[in-house]
């Protein structure tokens, strides 16, 4: 079964691209690039997954898989990446088998990993030394956004490099925006996660309160969703919270990783994030309940 949903692609010149990391986000993102007509070479730490990806999209410009990031990057105009964390990024970019070693001068590395602003600046500097260009470009929209090709991409880096990659990145995006220099994309994603943490906790408390009060919460959510309480979280997670369904979406473990990045950055820049810090601890409680892979809306489980 395909990991993507139908999308109409804007006509853009075909590019030779690589995609590193075929997890729940990267697999469909790479697929949208292939379906949009780009020549895609993929790399994944578990080779079986990259072979399976190629088999699934065999009818789209003869996709290839590579044994190392360096081999995947050879000849690519743009190298896209979506891995786990800062250390994973270093492992696929630096060293003899890293992508930077295979990229030609002028090629652009676009990192969709949610990582630290520090690693973005570090890799931007390393890329410039080699005559390469680097864009930090974390995404929002979750697994559904990746499958639908409707992610929101927040980019940091050189304007000319951004202009060069944006039309190609729109294969899996509904919006791709430069928000500043190197590291700014990661900082914008941190702002996004701060907002989500507070919203999900507020929605969890609201649903739990209404249930304890004996209200028909499906009806109440329908009503308040037409007013000032409306949000993406209410529209997409309210009913599943009521039903106790948490087997989809963005996992608690991933959210804790992201909030750790947020809180570390807050210490550096002097921000006060009391609500975010508290919600991070609430997610730790959910992990202790066995909810490491539950959707982030499982915060309500603490209140039952």
PASEBA-1860 file (N, C-alpha, C; in nm, 3 decimals):
! residues 304
1> XXXXXXXX> 0.085/-0.119/0.000/0.000/0.000/0.000/0.088/0.124/0.000 ~ 0.055/0.221/-0.087/0.136/0.341/-0.100/0.137/0.422/0.027 ~ 0.253/0.485/0.056/0.267/0.569/0.174/0.230/0.713/0.144 ~ 0.182/0.742/0.023/0.145/0.877/-0.015/-0.001/0.881/-0.058 ~ -0.058/1.002/-0.049/-0.193/1.025/-0.098/-0.185/1.114/-0.221 ~ -0.287/1.112/-0.308/-0.280/1.186/-0.434/-0.254/1.335/-0.412 ~ -0.172/1.392/-0.500/-0.142/1.534/-0.496/-0.115/1.580/-0.638 ~ -0.153/1.704/-0.666/-0.121/1.765/-0.794/0.009/1.842/-0.779
9> XXXXXXXX> 0.106/1.811/-0.861/0.238/1.872/-0.850/0.254/1.986/-0.949 ~ 0.305/2.099/-0.900/0.335/2.210/-0.990/0.449/2.170/-1.083 ~ 0.441/2.208/-1.210/0.549/2.171/-1.303/0.678/2.246/-1.270 ~ 0.784/2.173/-1.239/0.915/2.231/-1.214/1.018/2.146/-1.286 ~ 1.133/2.204/-1.320/1.237/2.125/-1.387/1.279/2.005/-1.302 ~ 1.299/1.892/-1.367/1.342/1.772/-1.296/1.483/1.791/-1.241 ~ 1.501/1.751/-1.116/1.631/1.759/-1.051/1.680/1.620/-1.016 ~ 1.812/1.608/-1.008/1.870/1.485/-0.954/1.888/1.509/-0.805
17> XXXXXXXX> 1.817/1.431/-0.723/1.817/1.454/-0.579/1.849/1.324/-0.505 ~ 1.893/1.340/-0.381/1.909/1.228/-0.290/1.821/1.253/-0.169 ~ 1.778/1.145/-0.105/1.703/1.158/0.021/1.762/1.060/0.121 ~ 1.807/1.113/0.234/1.870/1.034/0.339/1.774/1.021/0.457 ~ 1.736/0.898/0.488/1.649/0.874/0.603/1.506/0.846/0.560 ~ 1.464/0.721/0.566/1.331/0.681/0.519/1.244/0.634/0.635 ~ 1.232/0.720/0.736/1.142/0.693/0.848/0.999/0.727/0.812 ~ 0.915/0.747/0.913/0.773/0.773/0.887/0.752/0.904/0.813
25> XXXXXXXX> 0.846/0.996/0.824/0.838/1.123/0.750/0.913/1.113/0.617 ~ 1.037/1.066/0.622/1.121/1.066/0.503/1.070/0.976/0.392 ~ 1.011/0.863/0.427/0.964/0.768/0.325/0.864/0.834/0.230 ~ 0.755/0.896/0.282/0.662/0.960/0.190/0.716/1.090/0.130 ~ 0.803/1.162/0.200/0.861/1.284/0.142/0.943/1.249/0.018 ~ 1.025/1.146/0.029/1.102/1.102/-0.087/1.010/1.055/-0.199 ~ 0.900/0.991/-0.163/0.805/0.944/-0.263/0.746/1.060/-0.342 ~ 0.710/1.167/-0.273/0.652/1.281/-0.344/0.754/1.343/-0.440
33> XXXXXXXX> 0.879/1.343/-0.404/0.982/1.392/-0.497/0.985/1.307/-0.623 ~ 0.979/1.175/-0.606/0.979/1.085/-0.722/0.854/1.104/-0.806 ~ 0.739/1.114/-0.740/0.613/1.128/-0.812/0.603/1.261/-0.884 ~ 0.676/1.362/-0.834/0.679/1.492/-0.900/0.772/1.495/-1.020 ~ 0.843/1.385/-1.045/0.926/1.375/-1.163/1.075/1.391/-1.142 ~ 1.118/1.398/-1.017/1.261/1.412/-0.990/1.329/1.275/-0.988 ~ 1.458/1.275/-1.017/1.537/1.153/-1.015/1.592/1.134/-0.873 ~ 1.544/1.033/-0.804/1.571/1.019/-0.661/1.659/0.898/-0.632
41> XXXXXXXX> 1.765/0.923/-0.555/1.845/0.816/-0.496/1.826/0.821/-0.346 ~ 1.800/0.708/-0.283/1.771/0.707/-0.139/1.878/0.631/-0.062 ~ 1.893/0.674/0.062/1.979/0.602/0.157/1.903/0.588/0.287 ~ 1.913/0.471/0.348/1.858/0.449/0.481/1.954/0.359/0.557 ~ 1.966/0.385/0.685/2.059/0.305/0.767/2.026/0.157/0.757 ~ 1.897/0.123/0.754/1.855/-0.015/0.728/1.831/-0.028/0.579 ~ 1.923/-0.095/0.511/1.921/-0.100/0.364/1.792/-0.161/0.311 ~ 1.733/-0.255/0.384/1.612/-0.320/0.337/1.500/-0.219/0.312
49> XXXXXXXX> 1.496/-0.114/0.391/1.391/-0.015/0.372/1.412/0.065/0.244 ~ 1.537/0.099/0.213/1.561/0.174/0.090/1.535/0.087/-0.033 ~ 1.565/-0.042/-0.023/1.534/-0.134/-0.133/1.383/-0.144/-0.152 ~ 1.310/-0.152/-0.040/1.163/-0.159/-0.047/1.105/-0.032/-0.107 ~ 1.163/0.083/-0.071/1.116/0.211/-0.127/1.133/0.211/-0.279 ~ 1.249/0.169/-0.324/1.274/0.165/-0.469/1.178/0.071/-0.540 ~ 1.148/-0.041/-0.476/1.055/-0.136/-0.537/0.915/-0.076/-0.547 ~ 0.877/0.003/-0.447/0.744/0.063/-0.448/0.731/0.170/-0.555
57> XXXXXXXX> 0.839/0.243/-0.580/0.833/0.355/-0.676/0.916/0.327/-0.800 ~ 0.921/0.201/-0.840/1.005/0.158/-0.952/0.963/0.223/-1.083 ~ 0.838/0.267/-1.094/0.790/0.326/-1.219/0.821/0.475/-1.231 ~ 0.890/0.533/-1.132/0.913/0.677/-1.132/1.061/0.708/-1.152 ~ 1.102/0.728/-1.277/1.238/0.772/-1.308/1.348/0.681/-1.253 ~ 1.322/0.551/-1.251/1.422/0.452/-1.210/1.493/0.490/-1.080 ~ 1.422/0.491/-0.968/1.485/0.529/-0.841/1.597/0.431/-0.804 ~ 1.693/0.480/-0.728/1.808/0.399/-0.688/1.825/0.408/-0.537
65> XXXXXXXX> 1.892/0.307/-0.483/1.931/0.315/-0.342/2.083/0.305/-0.336 ~ 2.139/0.368/-0.234/2.284/0.372/-0.217/2.321/0.313/-0.082 ~ 2.441/0.257/-0.075/2.486/0.193/0.048/2.537/0.291/0.153 ~ 2.576/0.412/0.111/2.625/0.513/0.204/2.569/0.649/0.165 ~ 2.565/0.745/0.258/2.523/0.880/0.223/2.611/0.943/0.114 ~ 2.740/0.915/0.117/2.830/0.971/0.015/2.790/0.923/-0.124 ~ 2.765/0.794/-0.138/2.727/0.740/-0.268/2.591/0.795/-0.314 ~ 2.500/0.814/-0.220/2.370/0.871/-0.255/2.383/1.013/-0.307
73> XXXXXXXX> 2.479/1.088/-0.251/2.492/1.230/-0.281/2.567/1.259/-0.410 ~ 2.640/1.162/-0.462/2.720/1.186/-0.583/2.630/1.227/-0.699 ~ 2.657/1.342/-0.756/2.583/1.390/-0.872/2.451/1.458/-0.840 ~ 2.412/1.464/-0.712/2.284/1.523/-0.676/2.291/1.676/-0.677 ~ 2.187/1.739/-0.731/2.175/1.884/-0.721/2.138/1.925/-0.578 ~ 2.049/1.846/-0.518/2.000/1.872/-0.382/2.001/1.740/-0.306 ~ 2.052/1.744/-0.184/2.046/1.628/-0.094/1.951/1.662/0.019 ~ 1.838/1.593/0.027/1.742/1.611/0.136/1.772/1.508/0.245
81> XXXXXXXX> 1.737/1.543/0.368/1.768/1.455/0.480/1.661/1.469/0.587 ~ 1.622/1.357/0.648/1.531/1.360/0.762/1.567/1.241/0.851 ~ 1.649/1.268/0.954/1.693/1.163/1.045/1.648/1.197/1.188 ~ 1.716/1.143/1.289/1.662/1.152/1.423/1.706/1.269/1.507 ~ 1.836/1.297/1.509/1.887/1.397/1.603/2.022/1.450/1.555 ~ 2.086/1.533/1.637/2.212/1.596/1.600/2.319/1.493/1.563 ~ 2.332/1.389/1.645/2.435/1.288/1.619/2.409/1.214/1.489 ~ 2.280/1.184/1.461/2.246/1.118/1.335/2.283/1.207/1.217
89> XXXXXXXX> 2.262/1.337/1.233/2.296/1.431/1.127/2.445/1.430/1.098 ~ 2.525/1.435/1.204/2.670/1.430/1.183/2.710/1.301/1.112 ~ 2.644/1.192/1.146/2.684/1.063/1.090/2.653/1.054/0.940 ~ 2.551/1.125/0.892/2.517/1.116/0.750/2.577/1.230/0.667 ~ 2.637/1.329/0.733/2.695/1.441/0.658/2.847/1.439/0.657 ~ 2.909/1.409/0.770/3.053/1.427/0.787/3.128/1.294/0.771 ~ 3.257/1.302/0.752/3.341/1.183/0.742/3.349/1.130/0.599 ~ 3.428/1.025/0.584/3.456/0.970/0.451/3.332/0.918/0.381
97> XXXXXXXX> 3.235/0.866/0.456/3.113/0.813/0.396/2.996/0.909/0.406 ~ 3.019/1.030/0.458/2.912/1.128/0.472/2.876/1.193/0.341 ~ 2.757/1.250/0.335/2.707/1.311/0.212/2.796/1.423/0.162 ~ 2.852/1.504/0.253/2.935/1.616/0.210/3.052/1.568/0.124 ~ 3.103/1.447/0.153/3.216/1.394/0.077/3.179/1.359/-0.067 ~ 3.050/1.338/-0.092/3.007/1.301/-0.226/2.948/1.414/-0.307 ~ 2.917/1.525/-0.241/2.850/1.636/-0.309/2.949/1.721/-0.389 ~ 2.905/1.768/-0.503/2.987/1.855/-0.587/2.974/1.999/-0.539
105> XXXXXXXX> 3.077/2.081/-0.558/3.068/2.222/-0.520/2.943/2.288/-0.579 ~ 2.873/2.364/-0.494/2.751/2.430/-0.536/2.624/2.353/-0.505 ~ 2.637/2.222/-0.476/2.520/2.143/-0.440/2.467/2.188/-0.304 ~ 2.340/2.159/-0.279/2.273/2.209/-0.159/2.224/2.094/-0.073 ~ 2.254/2.099/0.055/2.206/2.000/0.152/2.090/2.063/0.228 ~ 1.974/1.996/0.229/1.854/2.046/0.295/1.817/1.949/0.406 ~ 1.824/1.997/0.530/1.801/1.909/0.645/1.663/1.932/0.704 ~ 1.578/1.829/0.697/1.442/1.836/0.751/1.432/1.777/0.892
113> XXXXXXXX> 1.542/1.734/0.948/1.542/1.683/1.085/1.506/1.795/1.182 ~ 1.431/1.764/1.287/1.415/1.859/1.397/1.536/1.840/1.488 ~ 1.625/1.939/1.488/1.751/1.929/1.559/1.782/2.063/1.625 ~ 1.902/2.078/1.675/1.938/2.204/1.743/1.980/2.310/1.642 ~ 1.967/2.435/1.682/2.017/2.544/1.598/2.169/2.537/1.589 ~ 2.233/2.484/1.694/2.379/2.474/1.695/2.430/2.381/1.585 ~ 2.364/2.264/1.568/2.411/2.172/1.465/2.387/2.229/1.326 ~ 2.279/2.307/1.310/2.254/2.370/1.181/2.369/2.466/1.146
121> XXXXXXXX> 2.411/2.547/1.243/2.519/2.642/1.217/2.652/2.569/1.196 ~ 2.672/2.461/1.271/2.795/2.382/1.257/2.805/2.323/1.117 ~ 2.696/2.264/1.069/2.699/2.201/0.938/2.698/2.304/0.826 ~ 2.635/2.417/0.848/2.642/2.525/0.750/2.786/2.570/0.730 ~ 2.859/2.584/0.840/2.999/2.625/0.833/3.083/2.519/0.762 ~ 3.061/2.391/0.797/3.135/2.283/0.733/3.106/2.276/0.584 ~ 2.980/2.299/0.547/2.943/2.295/0.405/3.011/2.408/0.328 ~ 3.010/2.527/0.385/3.071/2.642/0.317/3.221/2.618/0.292
129> XXXXXXXX> 3.287/2.555/0.388/3.429/2.525/0.372/3.455/2.438/0.250 ~ 3.357/2.353/0.216/3.370/2.261/0.103/3.309/2.316/-0.025 ~ 3.260/2.439/-0.021/3.196/2.497/-0.139/3.054/2.450/-0.159 ~ 2.992/2.399/-0.052/2.854/2.351/-0.056/2.763/2.453/0.011 ~ 2.633/2.430/0.000/2.536/2.517/0.068/2.445/2.431/0.155 ~ 2.399/2.488/0.266/2.323/2.412/0.366/2.199/2.493/0.407 ~ 2.086/2.426/0.412/1.961/2.485/0.458/1.904/2.399/0.571 ~ 1.880/2.459/0.689/1.808/2.385/0.793/1.660/2.410/0.769
137> XXXXXXXX> 1.582/2.302/0.761/1.444/2.310/0.713/1.352/2.213/0.784 ~ 1.338/2.224/0.916/1.246/2.134/0.987/1.103/2.153/0.938 ~ 1.022/2.051/0.959/0.886/2.051/0.904/0.783/2.037/1.015 ~ 0.662/2.081/0.984/0.547/2.062/1.072/0.433/2.006/0.988 ~ 0.353/1.922/1.050/0.241/1.860/0.978/0.227/1.713/1.006 ~ 0.330/1.654/1.068/0.322/1.516/1.109/0.319/1.417/0.994 ~ 0.296/1.291/1.030/0.297/1.183/0.931/0.191/1.205/0.824 ~ 0.073/1.253/0.864/-0.033/1.278/0.766/0.010/1.386/0.668
145> XXXXXXXX> 0.075/1.490/0.717/0.123/1.596/0.629/0.225/1.545/0.530 ~ 0.312/1.456/0.575/0.412/1.397/0.485/0.345/1.310/0.379 ~ 0.250/1.229/0.420/0.182/1.141/0.325/0.100/1.219/0.223 ~ 0.042/1.330/0.266/-0.040/1.411/0.177/0.042/1.512/0.097 ~ 0.171/1.522/0.127/0.253/1.622/0.060/0.216/1.763/0.100 ~ 0.176/1.781/0.226/0.123/1.910/0.272/0.195/1.959/0.397 ~ 0.326/1.941/0.401/0.403/1.986/0.516/0.428/2.137/0.512 ~ 0.451/2.194/0.628/0.496/2.332/0.639/0.645/2.326/0.671
153> XXXXXXXX> 0.727/2.395/0.590/0.872/2.388/0.602/0.926/2.525/0.642 ~ 1.004/2.526/0.750/1.063/2.649/0.805/1.213/2.647/0.779 ~ 1.262/2.737/0.698/1.399/2.729/0.648/1.488/2.840/0.703 ~ 1.611/2.800/0.735/1.716/2.895/0.769/1.834/2.876/0.676 ~ 1.894/2.988/0.634/2.011/2.977/0.547/2.014/3.087/0.444 ~ 2.106/3.074/0.351/2.128/3.172/0.246/2.006/3.186/0.155 ~ 1.971/3.311/0.121/1.852/3.336/0.038/1.863/3.268/-0.098 ~ 1.978/3.279/-0.161/1.994/3.220/-0.295/1.980/3.068/-0.291
161> XXXXXXXX> 2.036/3.005/-0.187/2.022/2.860/-0.173/1.876/2.822/-0.149 ~ 1.808/2.900/-0.066/1.666/2.873/-0.042/1.586/2.885/-0.171 ~ 1.610/2.992/-0.246/1.538/3.011/-0.372/1.560/2.893/-0.467 ~ 1.678/2.834/-0.461/1.710/2.722/-0.550/1.638/2.594/-0.512 ~ 1.613/2.573/-0.382/1.554/2.445/-0.340/1.402/2.451/-0.321 ~ 1.347/2.570/-0.301/1.205/2.581/-0.265/1.112/2.517/-0.368 ~ 1.128/2.540/-0.499/1.034/2.477/-0.593/1.035/2.324/-0.586 ~ 1.153/2.265/-0.563/1.162/2.120/-0.552/1.098/2.071/-0.423
169> XXXXXXXX> 1.122/2.143/-0.312/1.065/2.104/-0.183/0.913/2.112/-0.181 ~ 0.854/2.190/-0.269/0.708/2.201/-0.273/0.642/2.070/-0.315 ~ 0.721/1.974/-0.362/0.664/1.842/-0.395/0.599/1.780/-0.272 ~ 0.652/1.805/-0.153/0.595/1.746/-0.031/0.546/1.853/0.067 ~ 0.527/1.976/0.020/0.494/2.087/0.109/0.371/2.162/0.061 ~ 0.307/2.230/0.155/0.206/2.330/0.118/0.261/2.470/0.138 ~ 0.366/2.482/0.218/0.433/2.611/0.239/0.579/2.584/0.270 ~ 0.667/2.657/0.205/0.811/2.647/0.229/0.864/2.789/0.237
177> XXXXXXXX> 0.906/2.830/0.357/0.935/2.970/0.384/1.071/2.987/0.450 ~ 1.148/3.082/0.401/1.274/3.118/0.467/1.243/3.215/0.581 ~ 1.289/3.183/0.700/1.260/3.266/0.818/1.385/3.336/0.872 ~ 1.500/3.317/0.807/1.621/3.385/0.852/1.746/3.309/0.812 ~ 1.856/3.345/0.876/1.985/3.285/0.845/1.998/3.146/0.907 ~ 2.115/3.087/0.893/2.138/2.950/0.941/2.094/2.934/1.087 ~ 2.018/2.831/1.115/1.966/2.803/1.248/1.827/2.858/1.272 ~ 1.783/2.953/1.191/1.652/3.015/1.213/1.538/2.917/1.189
185> XXXXXXXX> 1.556/2.824/1.095/1.453/2.724/1.073/1.430/2.639/1.197 ~ 1.540/2.596/1.260/1.527/2.516/1.382/1.464/2.596/1.496 ~ 1.499/2.722/1.506/1.440/2.806/1.610/1.290/2.825/1.587 ~ 1.250/2.841/1.460/1.108/2.854/1.429/1.032/2.726/1.463 ~ 1.095/2.610/1.439/1.030/2.483/1.475/1.014/2.474/1.627 ~ 1.108/2.529/1.703/1.095/2.530/1.848/0.975/2.615/1.891 ~ 0.955/2.728/1.825/0.837/2.811/1.851/0.710/2.728/1.826 ~ 0.709/2.655/1.716/0.596/2.569/1.681/0.567/2.467/1.791
193> XXXXXXXX> 0.671/2.403/1.842/0.652/2.300/1.944/0.607/2.358/2.078 ~ 0.654/2.479/2.110/0.607/2.547/2.232/0.456/2.569/2.222 ~ 0.411/2.617/2.106/0.267/2.639/2.087/0.189/2.510/2.101 ~ 0.237/2.403/2.037/0.165/2.276/2.040/0.156/2.221/2.182 ~ 0.265/2.229/2.257/0.265/2.175/2.394/0.154/2.238/2.478 ~ 0.144/2.369/2.473/0.041/2.438/2.551/-0.100/2.406/2.501 ~ -0.116/2.401/2.369/-0.247/2.373/2.312/-0.297/2.234/2.347 ~ -0.209/2.135/2.338/-0.252/1.998/2.365/-0.287/1.981/2.513
201> XXXXXXXX> -0.208/2.041/2.602/-0.241/2.032/2.743/-0.373/2.101/2.774 ~ -0.395/2.219/2.715/-0.522/2.288/2.737/-0.640/2.208/2.686 ~ -0.626/2.148/2.567/-0.734/2.067/2.512/-0.758/1.943/2.597 ~ -0.651/1.883/2.647/-0.666/1.765/2.734/-0.745/1.799/2.860 ~ -0.710/1.910/2.922/-0.780/1.952/3.044/-0.926/1.983/3.015 ~ -0.952/2.048/2.900/-1.089/2.084/2.864/-1.175/1.960/2.843 ~ -1.121/1.863/2.768/-1.197/1.741/2.740/-1.221/1.662/2.870 ~ -1.117/1.648/2.952/-1.132/1.575/3.078/-1.233/1.645/3.170
209> XXXXXXXX> -1.226/1.776/3.177/-1.321/1.853/3.259/-1.464/1.829/3.212 ~ -1.486/1.839/3.082/-1.620/1.820/3.029/-1.674/1.680/3.053 ~ -1.586/1.581/3.040/-1.629/1.443/3.065/-1.665/1.422/3.212 ~ -1.584/1.477/3.301/-1.615/1.466/3.444/-1.745/1.538/3.479 ~ -1.776/1.643/3.402/-1.898/1.720/3.428/-2.021/1.656/3.364 ~ -2.001/1.547/3.291/-2.113/1.476/3.232/-2.162/1.532/3.099 ~ -2.083/1.614/3.033/-2.122/1.673/2.905/-2.101/1.574/2.790 ~ -2.178/1.593/2.685/-2.154/1.522/2.560/-2.039/1.595/2.490
217> XXXXXXXX> -1.919/1.544/2.506/-1.802/1.621/2.461/-1.789/1.626/2.310 ~ -1.843/1.528/2.240/-1.840/1.540/2.095/-1.924/1.658/2.050 ~ -2.039/1.677/2.113/-2.123/1.791/2.081/-2.057/1.922/2.123 ~ -1.998/1.922/2.242/-1.934/2.044/2.292/-1.817/2.085/2.202 ~ -1.737/1.988/2.160/-1.624/2.020/2.071/-1.674/2.076/1.938 ~ -1.785/2.022/1.889/-1.843/2.075/1.766/-1.884/2.221/1.783 ~ -1.940/2.252/1.898/-1.986/2.389/1.925/-1.867/2.484/1.941 ~ -1.772/2.449/2.029/-1.663/2.544/2.057/-1.565/2.552/1.940
225> XXXXXXXX> -1.567/2.450/1.853/-1.483/2.454/1.735/-1.524/2.560/1.634 ~ -1.642/2.618/1.656/-1.689/2.727/1.571/-1.660/2.864/1.632 ~ -1.593/2.863/1.746/-1.564/2.988/1.815/-1.415/3.009/1.838 ~ -1.382/3.087/1.940/-1.244/3.127/1.965/-1.154/3.013/2.010 ~ -1.212/2.901/2.054/-1.133/2.787/2.099/-1.084/2.700/1.983 ~ -1.129/2.731/1.862/-1.091/2.648/1.747/-0.940/2.644/1.727 ~ -0.889/2.526/1.695/-0.746/2.509/1.663/-0.730/2.381/1.582 ~ -0.611/2.364/1.522/-0.583/2.240/1.451/-0.594/2.123/1.547
233> XXXXXXXX> -0.543/2.137/1.668/-0.547/2.028/1.765/-0.690/1.991/1.799 ~ -0.776/2.090/1.819/-0.916/2.060/1.850/-0.982/1.988/1.731 ~ -0.960/2.040/1.611/-1.023/1.982/1.492/-0.976/1.839/1.465 ~ -0.849/1.811/1.489/-0.790/1.684/1.448/-0.768/1.585/1.562 ~ -0.766/1.632/1.686/-0.738/1.542/1.799/-0.845/1.543/1.907 ~ -0.939/1.637/1.901/-1.041/1.643/2.004/-1.126/1.517/2.012 ~ -1.180/1.474/1.897/-1.268/1.357/1.896/-1.192/1.230/1.933 ~ -1.066/1.220/1.889/-0.990/1.099/1.922/-0.950/1.098/2.069
241> XXXXXXXX> -0.932/1.215/2.129/-0.911/1.221/2.275/-1.034/1.165/2.347 ~ -1.152/1.209/2.305/-1.276/1.162/2.367/-1.288/1.010/2.354 ~ -1.247/0.958/2.238/-1.257/0.814/2.212/-1.142/0.734/2.272 ~ -1.041/0.803/2.326/-0.926/0.733/2.383/-0.840/0.666/2.278 ~ -0.828/0.728/2.161/-0.748/0.673/2.052/-0.618/0.751/2.039 ~ -0.505/0.681/2.051/-0.376/0.749/2.050/-0.271/0.674/1.966 ~ -0.318/0.601/1.865/-0.226/0.513/1.793/-0.177/0.575/1.662 ~ -0.182/0.705/1.650/-0.142/0.769/1.526/-0.072/0.901/1.558
249> XXXXXXXX> -0.020/0.964/1.453/0.034/1.098/1.470/0.175/1.101/1.525 ~ 0.204/1.208/1.597/0.338/1.240/1.644/0.362/1.179/1.782 ~ 0.465/1.095/1.794/0.485/1.015/1.915/0.537/1.098/2.032 ~ 0.501/1.056/2.152/0.544/1.122/2.274/0.696/1.128/2.284 ~ 0.764/1.019/2.249/0.910/1.019/2.254/0.969/1.130/2.167 ~ 0.910/1.150/2.050/0.961/1.255/1.960/0.934/1.393/2.018 ~ 0.817/1.409/2.079/0.785/1.540/2.137/0.879/1.572/2.252 ~ 0.913/1.472/2.333/1.007/1.497/2.443/1.145/1.535/2.389
257> XXXXXXXX> 1.185/1.471/2.281/1.312/1.510/2.219/1.308/1.656/2.176 ~ 1.198/1.694/2.112/1.183/1.831/2.063/1.178/1.931/2.178 ~ 1.104/1.898/2.283/1.095/1.991/2.397/1.228/2.000/2.470 ~ 1.307/1.894/2.468/1.441/1.903/2.524/1.526/2.005/2.449 ~ 1.514/2.006/2.315/1.584/2.106/2.236/1.536/2.247/2.271 ~ 1.405/2.262/2.287/1.347/2.391/2.321/1.401/2.441/2.455 ~ 1.398/2.355/2.556/1.439/2.396/2.690/1.588/2.425/2.697 ~ 1.668/2.351/2.622/1.812/2.379/2.615/1.836/2.516/2.552
265> XXXXXXXX> 1.764/2.544/2.444/1.781/2.674/2.377/1.733/2.787/2.467 ~ 1.626/2.763/2.543/1.574/2.866/2.634/1.677/2.903/2.740 ~ 1.753/2.804/2.787/1.859/2.833/2.883/1.964/2.922/2.822 ~ 1.993/2.899/2.693/2.096/2.979/2.627/2.052/3.122/2.601 ~ 1.924/3.139/2.562/1.882/3.275/2.524/1.806/3.349/2.634 ~ 1.789/3.283/2.750/1.729/3.351/2.864/1.577/3.354/2.865 ~ 1.512/3.273/2.781/1.366/3.269/2.778/1.311/3.197/2.901 ~ 1.194/3.239/2.944/1.124/3.172/3.055/1.007/3.095/2.994
273> XXXXXXXX> 1.008/2.962/3.013/0.906/2.876/2.953/0.844/2.786/3.060 ~ 0.775/2.842/3.158/0.722/2.759/3.267/0.619/2.656/3.222 ~ 0.529/2.694/3.131/0.426/2.600/3.085/0.490/2.489/3.003 ~ 0.582/2.524/2.916/0.648/2.423/2.833/0.724/2.323/2.918 ~ 0.795/2.373/3.019/0.870/2.284/3.108/0.776/2.190/3.183 ~ 0.660/2.241/3.223/0.564/2.159/3.295/0.505/2.052/3.204 ~ 0.470/2.090/3.083/0.413/1.992/2.990/0.517/1.887/2.953 ~ 0.643/1.926/2.944/0.748/1.827/2.921/0.748/1.721/3.030
281> XXXXXXXX> 0.729/1.762/3.154/0.723/1.666/3.264/0.596/1.582/3.257 ~ 0.488/1.641/3.211/0.365/1.563/3.193/0.387/1.453/3.088 ~ 0.460/1.487/2.982/0.492/1.384/2.881/0.582/1.275/2.940 ~ 0.669/1.313/3.034/0.749/1.212/3.102/0.658/1.115/3.179 ~ 0.552/1.170/3.238/0.454/1.084/3.306/0.390/0.986/3.208 ~ 0.355/1.035/3.089/0.294/0.948/2.988/0.391/0.837/2.947 ~ 0.519/0.872/2.935/0.619/0.769/2.905/0.621/0.663/3.013 ~ 0.613/0.704/3.139/0.612/0.610/3.250/0.489/0.520/3.247
289> XXXXXXXX> 0.382/0.568/3.185/0.259/0.489/3.171/0.268/0.391/3.054 ~ 0.381/0.391/2.984/0.397/0.302/2.869/0.360/0.367/2.737 ~ 0.345/0.500/2.736/0.296/0.569/2.618/0.403/0.631/2.531 ~ 0.521/0.572/2.528/0.630/0.631/2.449/0.592/0.653/2.304 ~ 0.514/0.561/2.246/0.479/0.570/2.104/0.336/0.618/2.082 ~ 0.266/0.653/2.190/0.134/0.711/2.173/0.145/0.848/2.108 ~ 0.036/0.890/2.045/0.029/1.025/1.991/0.038/1.128/2.106 ~ 0.085/1.248/2.073/0.102/1.352/2.176/-0.029/1.390/2.245
297> XXXXXXXX> -0.142/1.365/2.181/-0.270/1.395/2.244/-0.299/1.305/2.363 ~ -0.214/1.205/2.385/-0.231/1.115/2.500/-0.205/1.183/2.633 ~ -0.171/1.311/2.634/-0.161/1.385/2.760/-0.288/1.368/2.845 ~ -0.401/1.351/2.780/-0.527/1.337/2.854/-0.528/1.212/2.940 ~ -0.445/1.113/2.908/-0.443/0.988/2.987/-0.403/1.015/3.132 ~ -0.322/1.119/3.154/-0.281/1.154/3.292/-0.399/1.202/3.375 ~ -0.503/1.250/3.309/-0.613/1.315/3.378/-0.732/1.224/3.401 ~ -0.721/1.099/3.354/-0.833/1.005/3.367/-0.819/0.924/3.496
END
